[in-house]
Amino acid sequence: MTATTPTPEATSVVAPRRGAPAPRRGGGRSTSRNLAGWVFVSPMLLILGLFLVLPIVMAAWVSISDWGGRGSPFASTVGFVGGENYQKLLTGGGLAQKDFATSLRNNAYYVLLVVPLQTALSLGLAVLVNRRALRGRGFFRTAFYFPSVTSSVAITVVFLFLFTASGAVNRVLAWVGIHGPNWVNDPRGVIHIVLGVFGVDSPPPALQSAPLLGLPWWQWIAGPSVSMCVFIFMAIFTTSGTFMLLFIAALQNISGEIDEAAQVDGANGRQRLFRVTIPMLRPTIFTVVTLGLIGTWQVFDQIYTGTQGGPAKTTLTPAFLSYQTSFISQNWGQGAAIAFILFAIIVALTVLQRFALRERGVPRRKRFTKGDAA
Amino acid sequence: MSTTNRRLGLAVTATAVALVLAACGGGGFDDDGGSTDAATDSTATTDGGDSGTDEGSGSGLDILIASSGDAETAAVQDAVAAWSASSGVEASVRVASDLNQELAQGFAAGTPADIFYVSTDAFPGLAANGSIKAYFDELGNKADFYPTLVDSFTYDGTPYCAPKDFSTLALVINDDQWAAAGLTEADYPTDWASLKTVAEKLATGESTALSFGPEWQRIGTFMAQAGGTLVEDGAAVVDSPANTEALTYVKDLMSAGLVRYPADIGAGWGGEAFGTGAAAMTIEGNWIVGAMKANYPDVSWTAIELPSGAAGKGTLQFTNCWGIATDSDQQADAVELVEFLTSAEQQMAFANAFGVMPSISTVADEWKTAFPEQEAFLAGADYAQGVPPVQGIADVLSDFNSQLETLSSTDPATILTSVQGNLQAIL
């Protein structure tokens, strides 16, 4: 899935570092050392420049130009339009703004559900298959990891079959007397459905106003549509295996003695997990949540293969909207602008998340002081 | 020593970059400066497809199509090969997996395919940014095309490209279910009232009466029958009383359980709902003929013209045109090939090969004789409405469609008002 493959950004961070120790080995004068260093990193810099920096600069330019898709965006006929494309998306009041707001809402619910659930599930699976007592650990690890290595397009197609109105899922539900919804084609938001149960079918006047990006509050709080829930379930199913691997690696780095020490101190299994193991997994949790955030905000292939944004635009995501705006409507500036706003959202959320997961509580030194005093 | 290293490094890098570029193919990167070796092996054109250097003579025409299947690909390939043999100009056909994307790449790189399919959705955008050439008036057979089809490819008063073929929508009826409901040929619905009457008889426990996709591309037929349309004299007229009447009628049929969307009865599109017997009638174009033959050969069906509404008959038409790139350096050859491909003889060959309807009226009778069971589809050509050629129309229609999905629980006037606003904004 989107989250499993390392993003270009990730490689860009790793690559120069890998090259960095090289000059130290040379040991000669500093100039020649520097030169050697540059020689060794230059292939990577060139490739990154060509395939990462240049396209980003081009896209940034397209997002503030009126390029129509014909010829080079840097041609003299292409005009500068400033923030017009962004303005149309953020305050335009037209269809573009409404579509963008809808896609943000859809994707926000997707992220909100997928990231915590996939992190929790993958951690749970990792703890389970990491147990020394478990029989057939290898089998379970492979089984849990399997969905991650399957093509997302293939899985999407299978899910579409499973979740049709007369598909396997609804047949199974019928055995227990439940009349299943028309999953992939059901545009109703889950929160709307729940509200409907309590008799709230139409928006109360307070929720009819649309101050945020031109989408009424009633639409913002719709929740993920039943259709989107299928994709949420699918994302959790396919990505948790990958993240399970990360967690297993981290768990195996925690030496058994720590666990034993906690045992000696009288901690039960639950306490050992939540007070000892999970705090020690904090860096891995950060990685998993970051990768999850990036992957879920960029969800595209499932939508492209599965629903193309339907039903009733409830699976429209910014990534797919950007594609659609550019390639189908030939509105390249706006498509690029969507991509950059999406980029800003991902960066902002990653920073926020880093802040939330920072080392907190009792500083290490203080703990030792306390111990010394005792 | 270090400079040597650096040179070595640069050389390695340059080689790597060159290799990567060459592997990317498509000739998209480096054709501007008189094209290098990377471009020669990139496409499957018969002569190496080097469009940058040699003007006109000898270099091949590149034709990019989005094929519905092997039959269409083979038919287009045969036709192009026949033209190549008689004209002496090399030409090759490529099938795009995602036509819009591959076209966009070509336009951006300045090396688009010479000839390609253009959908009514993509047309206004391509015409607006100058990507496609307005060659229609150069065609020798321009008077033969149906005027409504030409209108679909007219931008700012200029007709651009030649319609390739087309289809209209008709009412397709399952003969067995029709007979089982005690209906005869005399009962074929001619107006909205009789459509409702037969629908009530056809609706049974396991099958719905009528099914069609939740989109303007189907429901728009009712709007046309009621006398409504989307654009009139350059102004949006979506929220007209006629359109409201049409949506209200469809909504009534839905709440009576007579119309259900394919997705609600476990089908992907109207043809599937019809073929599986989940719906006794559907509204589809003549592409359903091939689908029925291939997937549901045992179902016997009849296609009749859609029933009339308050304003008479109405249907919608769907078409593509043969676009020629402004950046093509073989435009004269390209126009010649298009004229050949849209000739009476070739259009009939295409019709026989993959079941399309010719876009020229001169072969209408010949076509009706060859496909008598599809007469209703061609009859619609006289009064069909097309997609208005307005830039951004695709977005407005997809928003309209997304609202039509919830038609059964929404007020028709609300839907039409919002679409009216969206459409007026792009006109």
Interface residues (C-beta under 8 A of the other chain):
Chain A: S32 L35 A36 W38 V39 F40 S42 P43 L46 I47 L50 G68 G69 R70 G71 S72 P73 G94 L95 A96 K98 D99 T164 A165 S166 G167 N182 V184 N185 P187 G309 G310 P311 A312 K313 T325 S326 F327 I328 S329 Q330 N331
Chain B: M1 S2 T3 N5 R6 L8 G9 L10 V12 T13 A16 V17 V20 D32 N100 Q101 A104 F107 A108 G110 D121 A122 G125 L126 A128 N129 G130 S131 P214 Y261 A263 D264 I265 G266 T326 D327 G392 A394 D395 V396 S398 D399 N401 S402 Q403 E405 T406 N422 A425
